[in-house]
Amino acid sequence: MPKIAEIEGTPNPNALKFVLKEPLTWGVAKSYDHAEQAVDDPLAAALFDIDHVTNVFYVDRWITITQDGGADWQDLAREVADPIRAAPAATDQSAAVVAAASRTLADLSEEDQQRLERINILLDEEVRPFLQHDGGDLHVLALEGNILRIHYQGACGTCPSSISGTLRGIEQLLRTIEPDIRVVSA
């Protein structure tokens, strides 16, 4: 049962990041944009049962809860803390589960897989740490020619700055290695 070490605000006023003393997963991100997606995840389902919760994102030792803006964070934070504390801490996961979760876009050509690998290295070094610090992340959905489709997770999913400024910043950064790339958020 993970204990909450601290609660942090995020740039998204409708999201809070809960930093935990024990991990919920080992490197496998769980992201849910609505309750129907979370039916097979007891923690996320319990959180969506709470009024005003609109998004649940967690990985390793932190979880970000996003609300619809209609609740007072002080009250809502106390309410969501109960299911978080009741969730089982991560046990050793098999290498197969972690490997399966990290496989993306396997049907790309070898050349595009190499391009995507370079893109992900740059995202891992220069972008994801900042998004994760703020209670979010991004997931690459597709690389189609010169269009990179991403999906923001957690606090970043509904944050106004991620939809505009951050997206353009990511595109400019990636243009240092892919001059013609366009980044689109889905």
C-alpha positions as CSV (number, residue, x, y, z in Angstrom):
1,M,0.0,0.0,0.0
2,P,1.8,3.1,-1.2
3,K,2.1,6.0,1.2
4,I,1.9,9.5,-0.1
5,A,5.3,11.3,0.4
6,E,4.1,14.7,-0.9
7,I,1.5,16.4,-3.1
8,E,2.7,18.8,-5.7
9,G,0.9,21.4,-7.9
10,T,1.4,21.3,-11.6
11,P,1.3,24.0,-14.3
12,N,-2.2,22.7,-15.0
13,P,-4.4,24.2,-12.3
14,N,-6.8,21.2,-12.6
15,A,-4.2,18.6,-11.9
16,L,-2.2,17.5,-8.8
17,K,0.8,15.1,-8.7
18,F,1.0,12.7,-5.7
19,V,4.6,11.5,-5.1
20,L,4.6,8.1,-3.4
21,K,7.0,6.2,-1.2
22,E,6.4,2.9,-3.0
23,P,6.0,2.3,-6.7
24,L,2.6,1.5,-8.3
25,T,4.4,0.1,-11.4
26,W,7.9,-0.6,-12.7
27,G,8.3,1.6,-15.8
28,V,4.8,0.9,-17.1
29,A,2.7,4.1,-17.5
30,K,-1.0,3.9,-17.1
31,S,-3.1,6.7,-18.6
32,Y,-6.8,7.0,-18.6
33,D,-8.9,9.8,-20.1
34,H,-12.2,8.5,-18.9
35,A,-13.8,5.9,-16.7
36,E,-14.6,3.5,-19.5
37,Q,-10.9,3.0,-20.2
38,A,-10.2,2.2,-16.6
39,V,-12.6,-0.7,-16.1
40,D,-9.7,-3.3,-15.8
41,D,-7.6,-1.1,-13.5
42,P,-8.9,-1.2,-9.9
43,L,-7.0,1.9,-8.8
44,A,-8.0,4.1,-11.7
45,A,-11.6,2.8,-11.6
46,A,-11.9,3.7,-7.9
47,L,-10.5,7.2,-8.7
48,F,-13.0,7.7,-11.5
49,D,-15.8,6.8,-9.1
50,I,-15.0,10.1,-7.3
51,D,-16.9,13.1,-8.5
52,H,-14.9,15.6,-10.7
53,V,-12.0,13.2,-11.6
54,T,-11.5,13.4,-15.3
55,N,-8.0,11.8,-15.9
56,V,-5.7,9.4,-14.1
57,F,-2.1,9.0,-15.0
58,Y,0.5,7.0,-13.1
59,V,3.9,5.4,-13.4
60,D,6.4,4.2,-10.9
61,R,6.3,6.4,-7.8
62,W,3.8,9.1,-8.8
63,I,0.2,9.5,-9.9
64,T,-1.4,12.6,-11.4
65,I,-5.1,13.2,-10.9
66,T,-6.9,15.7,-13.1
67,Q,-10.3,17.2,-12.2
68,D,-13.0,19.1,-14.2
69,G,-12.4,22.3,-12.2
70,G,-15.6,22.0,-10.2
71,A,-14.0,20.8,-7.0
72,D,-11.9,22.4,-4.3
73,W,-8.5,20.7,-4.4
74,Q,-8.1,20.5,-0.7
75,D,-11.3,18.4,-0.4
76,L,-10.7,16.4,-3.5
77,A,-7.1,15.6,-2.6
78,R,-8.2,14.0,0.7
79,E,-10.8,12.0,-1.2
80,V,-8.5,10.6,-3.8
81,A,-5.8,9.8,-1.2
82,D,-7.8,6.9,0.1
83,P,-7.8,4.8,-3.1
84,I,-4.2,5.7,-3.7
85,R,-3.2,4.5,-0.3
86,A,-5.3,1.3,-0.7
87,A,-3.7,0.4,-4.0
88,P,-1.2,-2.5,-3.9
89,A,2.4,-1.4,-4.4
90,A,4.1,-2.9,-7.5
91,T,5.6,-6.3,-7.2
92,D,8.4,-7.5,-9.4
93,Q,7.1,-7.5,-12.9
94,S,8.3,-9.8,-15.5
95,A,10.7,-8.5,-18.1
96,A,8.1,-9.5,-20.7
97,V,5.5,-7.1,-19.4
98,V,8.0,-4.2,-19.4
99,A,9.3,-5.1,-22.8
100,A,5.8,-5.4,-24.2
101,A,4.9,-2.0,-22.8
102,S,8.0,-0.4,-24.3
103,R,7.5,-1.7,-27.8
104,T,6.0,1.0,-30.0
105,L,5.3,1.2,-33.7
106,A,6.9,-2.1,-34.6
107,D,5.6,-2.1,-38.1
108,L,7.7,0.9,-39.2
109,S,10.4,0.4,-41.8
110,E,13.9,0.0,-40.4
111,E,14.8,3.5,-41.5
112,D,11.8,5.0,-39.7
113,Q,12.5,2.9,-36.6
114,Q,16.0,4.4,-36.5
115,R,14.4,7.9,-36.9
116,L,12.0,7.2,-34.1
117,E,14.7,5.9,-31.9
118,R,16.7,9.2,-32.4
119,I,13.5,11.2,-31.7
120,N,12.7,9.2,-28.5
121,I,16.3,9.7,-27.3
122,L,15.9,13.4,-27.7
123,L,12.5,13.4,-26.0
124,D,13.8,11.2,-23.2
125,E,16.7,13.6,-22.6
126,E,15.2,17.0,-23.2
127,V,11.4,16.8,-22.9
128,R,10.0,14.0,-20.8
129,P,11.8,14.8,-17.6
130,F,10.2,18.3,-17.5
131,L,6.7,16.9,-18.4
132,Q,7.1,14.2,-15.7
133,H,8.2,16.8,-13.1
134,D,5.0,18.6,-13.8
135,G,2.9,15.4,-13.5
136,G,2.5,14.4,-17.1
137,D,4.3,12.8,-20.0
138,L,3.9,12.2,-23.7
139,H,3.5,9.1,-25.7
140,V,4.4,8.7,-29.4
141,L,1.4,7.4,-31.3
142,A,2.7,7.4,-34.9
143,L,5.5,8.5,-37.2
144,E,4.0,9.0,-40.6
145,G,6.4,10.5,-43.0
146,N,7.4,13.8,-41.5
147,I,4.4,13.9,-39.0
148,L,5.0,12.8,-35.5
149,R,1.7,12.2,-33.6
150,I,1.9,12.4,-29.9
151,H,-0.5,12.1,-27.0
152,Y,-0.1,14.1,-23.8
153,Q,-0.7,12.2,-20.6
154,G,-1.6,13.2,-17.1
155,A,-1.5,16.9,-16.2
156,C,-0.3,17.7,-19.7
157,G,-3.4,16.3,-21.4
158,T,-5.6,19.3,-20.6
159,C,-3.0,21.9,-19.8
160,P,-3.3,25.0,-22.1
161,S,0.5,25.5,-22.3
162,S,1.1,21.9,-23.5
163,I,-1.4,22.2,-26.3
164,S,0.3,25.3,-27.8
165,G,3.6,26.5,-26.5
166,T,5.0,23.1,-25.4
167,L,4.0,21.5,-28.6
168,R,5.8,24.1,-30.7
169,G,8.8,23.9,-28.4
170,I,9.0,20.1,-28.9
171,E,8.7,20.6,-32.7
172,Q,11.5,23.1,-32.7
173,L,13.7,20.8,-30.6
174,L,13.1,17.8,-32.9
175,R,13.8,19.9,-36.0
176,T,17.5,20.0,-34.8
177,I,17.6,16.3,-35.9
178,E,14.6,16.1,-38.3
179,P,14.4,19.5,-40.1
180,D,11.1,18.9,-41.8
181,I,9.2,17.2,-38.9
182,R,5.8,18.4,-37.8
183,V,4.5,17.4,-34.3
184,V,0.7,17.0,-33.9
185,S,-1.0,16.3,-30.6
186,A,-3.9,13.8,-30.7
